[in-house]
Amino acid sequence: MKNNVKLVFENVETGKKEIISLHNTECTVGKNSLASRMAGAEKGQVTYFAIGTGDVSGGNAPDVSDVALVDELIRKQISVRSSTGNTANFRIFFNTSEANGTLTEIGLFGDDASITPDSGTLFARAVIDKTKTSAETLTIDWSLDVN
């Protein structure tokens, strides 16, 4: 899988947008889940985004063996899911009252994931470095290419 993430922070007072694009680490547990789905298991569905504020330096940097974020701030169910060819696309929107603070990590979760932090299977994780304020909204578009 190739993974691509685009974060759009929009200041609702000025209309100014800041776009952050990045690639992320695909996690082994997520790949295993997709393989199970292809073999007929009831796994392999991506359902939640999570944003964290944990220390992502040193041993906490994204790694294929990750199963959770360091410190989840907020988790929200994905609002839009679609696919085109071999690419799965996911979108989520955080309003001005959600996900405020110094954001350091994001994750894409599924299977038995719920609103509860650290629940479910971590499909992919990425590091960001951005402080979101109550004057901003955040839209995240995440695409997974299955190769």
Phi, psi and omega in degrees: 000141168253144183234136178224137183230137173232124177249130178240112175263123180238125177281118184286343179275321184254342184081356181293137178246140171240125182250128177241123178246140180204165172253155183232176180267127175275137186262140182303319181297325177292317177296321177297321178296316178297320178297320177297320179298317179296335180269004174106001179285161178274044180238182171090014177257129178268127188228341185225148167256145173229145177238136182234167180235018184286163176289114184256019179271167175054235183289356179260005177294153180306138181215151181299338181274000181298144176233355181201167171281164179293312182208100181288133174266314183208149175226139183216143179292141180297135183268331180225128174229137178206171175216148175222118183058234181262021182243126172263134183240139182226143178223143176217150181233131175247126181279185186294339181265359183249146172060036178274139180137190178274106184271131183236342184206153176224154180214154179244117186242158177200204185059247182267029178294149175219189178292345181288126178307145177068008178273152175085187183262130177274114180274322182203154182217146178216158179256136174231168177216087186206136173263122177261133180251172179287357174269359185239148166256165179222126173245129178244127172247125184231127179239140177242117176264123178265113181247000000 
